[in-house]
Amino acid sequence: MSIPLISTAVIGVFMGAYLTSFFSSETIERVFGIFLIYPSLRLIFSRDIPLSERKVSRIEYGLMGLIVGITGGFLGLGGGVILMPLLLLVYRVSAREAVATSLFLTMFTGLFGSISHYIVGNVDLQLAIPIALGVVLGAQLGARSLKSIKTKWIQRAFGLFLLYMGIRLLGFL
């Protein structure tokens, strides 16, 4: 799973970062806001999402990686916000597996996405460095607390976060 997902996501990140040069920041924010609303509502209001017994193929992981990479590179994300709904809603993996896979992928896409955006001139290091330190600490705390939280609450909390971010990016908050 890891190699096709990571390799295509990294390629996609470079493509997505390049695409940002053709759009205004406001357009990118609005696209991202719209993109977040549907999966957030599905995650919040769906009852328990049944897990799938079907295994995801390498080709599907590769396509998923490319979609996550391009979208993440375009929107300035590590990809977790895109990968989590895909894994939960489309491939129906457990919330714990989705979180772990997302964190693992984000390590690579975040690094290469940051490099891509730095090359294009989109990175403010005075903001990026303290945020990166917070992300490292927050990821550790989140991973440790994941064991004690019920799966449905992980799914709903993530859905609420996506909804808040979507509404905010659309300019309603």
C-alpha positions as CSV (number, residue, x, y, z in Angstrom):
1,M,0.0,0.0,0.0
2,S,2.7,2.5,1.0
3,I,4.8,2.6,-2.1
4,P,2.1,3.3,-4.8
5,L,0.3,5.8,-2.4
6,I,3.4,7.7,-1.5
7,S,5.1,7.8,-4.9
8,T,2.1,9.0,-6.8
9,A,1.2,11.5,-4.0
10,V,4.7,13.0,-4.1
11,I,4.4,13.4,-7.9
12,G,1.0,14.9,-7.5
13,V,2.2,17.4,-4.9
14,F,4.7,18.9,-7.3
15,M,1.9,19.1,-9.9
16,G,-0.5,20.8,-7.5
17,A,2.0,23.3,-6.3
18,Y,2.7,24.3,-9.9
19,L,-1.0,24.8,-10.6
20,T,-1.2,27.4,-7.8
21,S,0.6,29.9,-10.0
22,F,-2.4,30.1,-12.3
23,F,-5.0,31.0,-9.5
24,S,-5.5,33.7,-6.9
25,S,-5.3,32.8,-3.2
26,E,-9.0,33.7,-2.9
27,T,-10.0,31.2,-5.6
28,I,-7.9,28.5,-4.0
29,E,-9.6,29.1,-0.6
30,R,-13.0,29.0,-2.1
31,V,-12.3,25.7,-4.0
32,F,-11.0,24.2,-0.7
33,G,-14.0,25.4,1.3
34,I,-16.4,23.9,-1.2
35,F,-14.3,20.7,-1.3
36,L,-14.6,20.2,2.5
37,I,-18.3,20.6,2.9
38,Y,-19.7,17.3,1.5
39,P,-17.3,14.9,3.2
40,S,-17.7,16.8,6.5
41,L,-21.5,16.3,6.5
42,R,-21.1,12.6,5.6
43,L,-18.7,12.1,8.4
44,I,-20.9,14.0,11.0
45,F,-24.3,12.6,10.1
46,S,-23.6,9.1,8.9
47,R,-24.2,6.4,11.4
48,D,-21.5,3.8,11.8
49,I,-19.8,3.4,8.4
50,P,-19.6,-0.3,7.8
51,L,-16.1,-1.5,7.2
52,S,-15.3,-3.2,3.9
53,E,-13.8,-6.6,3.6
54,R,-12.5,-5.8,0.1
55,K,-8.8,-5.1,-0.3
56,V,-7.7,-1.9,-2.0
57,S,-5.6,-2.7,-5.1
58,R,-2.2,-1.1,-5.8
59,I,-3.6,0.8,-8.7
60,E,-6.4,2.2,-6.5
61,Y,-3.8,3.3,-4.0
62,G,-1.7,4.8,-6.8
63,L,-4.7,6.8,-8.1
64,M,-5.7,7.8,-4.6
65,G,-2.1,9.0,-4.0
66,L,-2.2,11.1,-7.2
67,I,-5.5,12.7,-6.3
68,V,-4.3,13.4,-2.8
69,G,-1.0,14.8,-4.0
70,I,-2.4,17.1,-6.7
71,T,-5.2,18.4,-4.4
72,G,-2.9,18.7,-1.4
73,G,-0.2,20.4,-3.5
74,F,-2.7,22.8,-4.9
75,L,-4.4,23.6,-1.6
76,G,-1.2,23.6,0.5
77,L,-2.1,20.5,2.5
78,G,-0.1,17.5,3.6
79,G,-3.0,15.4,2.2
80,G,-4.7,14.1,5.4
81,V,-7.8,16.2,5.0
82,I,-8.3,14.6,1.6
83,L,-7.1,11.1,2.4
84,M,-9.2,10.6,5.5
85,P,-12.6,11.1,3.8
86,L,-11.4,8.9,0.9
87,L,-10.4,6.1,3.2
88,L,-13.4,6.4,5.5
89,L,-16.2,7.0,3.0
90,V,-15.0,5.3,-0.2
91,Y,-12.8,2.5,0.9
92,R,-14.5,2.1,4.3
93,V,-11.4,1.4,6.5
94,S,-11.5,1.9,10.2
95,A,-11.0,5.4,11.6
96,R,-7.9,4.3,13.4
97,E,-6.4,2.9,10.2
98,A,-7.4,6.0,8.3
99,V,-5.7,8.3,10.8
100,A,-2.5,6.2,10.9
101,T,-2.3,6.0,7.1
102,S,-3.0,9.7,6.8
103,L,-0.3,10.6,9.2
104,F,2.2,8.3,7.5
105,L,1.4,9.8,4.0
106,T,1.4,13.4,5.4
107,M,5.0,13.0,6.4
108,F,6.1,12.6,2.8
109,T,3.6,14.9,1.1
110,G,4.1,17.6,3.6
111,L,7.9,17.5,3.1
112,F,7.8,17.5,-0.7
113,G,4.9,19.9,-0.8
114,S,6.8,22.4,1.4
115,I,9.8,22.1,-0.8
116,S,7.6,22.7,-3.9
117,H,5.9,25.7,-2.5
118,Y,9.2,27.1,-1.2
119,I,10.7,26.9,-4.7
120,V,7.6,28.7,-6.1
121,G,7.9,31.4,-3.4
122,N,4.8,30.6,-1.4
123,V,6.4,29.8,2.0
124,D,6.7,32.3,4.9
125,L,9.3,30.7,7.1
126,Q,8.5,32.9,10.1
127,L,5.1,31.3,10.1
128,A,6.0,27.8,8.9
129,I,8.7,26.9,11.5
130,P,6.6,27.5,14.6
131,I,3.6,25.8,13.0
132,A,5.8,22.8,12.0
133,L,6.9,22.4,15.6
134,G,3.3,22.5,16.8
135,V,2.4,19.9,14.3
136,V,5.1,17.6,15.5
137,L,4.0,17.9,19.1
138,G,0.3,17.7,18.2
139,A,0.7,14.6,16.1
140,Q,2.4,12.8,19.1
141,L,-0.4,13.8,21.5
142,G,-3.0,12.8,18.9
143,A,-1.5,9.5,18.2
144,R,-1.3,8.6,21.9
145,S,-4.9,9.7,22.6
146,L,-6.3,7.8,19.7
147,K,-6.4,4.5,21.6
148,S,-8.8,5.9,24.2
149,I,-11.4,7.5,21.8
150,K,-14.2,5.6,20.2
151,T,-14.0,5.3,16.4
152,K,-17.4,7.1,15.8
153,W,-16.2,10.1,17.8
154,I,-13.0,10.3,15.8
155,Q,-15.0,10.3,12.6
156,R,-17.5,12.9,13.9
157,A,-14.8,15.2,15.4
158,F,-12.9,15.1,12.1
159,G,-16.2,15.9,10.2
160,L,-16.9,18.9,12.5
161,F,-13.3,20.1,11.9
162,L,-13.7,19.8,8.1
163,L,-17.1,21.6,8.3
164,Y,-15.7,24.5,10.3
165,M,-12.8,24.9,8.0
166,G,-15.0,24.7,4.9
167,I,-17.4,27.4,6.2
168,R,-14.5,29.6,7.3
169,L,-12.7,29.3,3.9
170,L,-16.0,30.2,2.1
171,G,-15.9,33.4,4.1
172,F,-18.9,32.8,6.4
173,L,-17.0,33.0,9.6
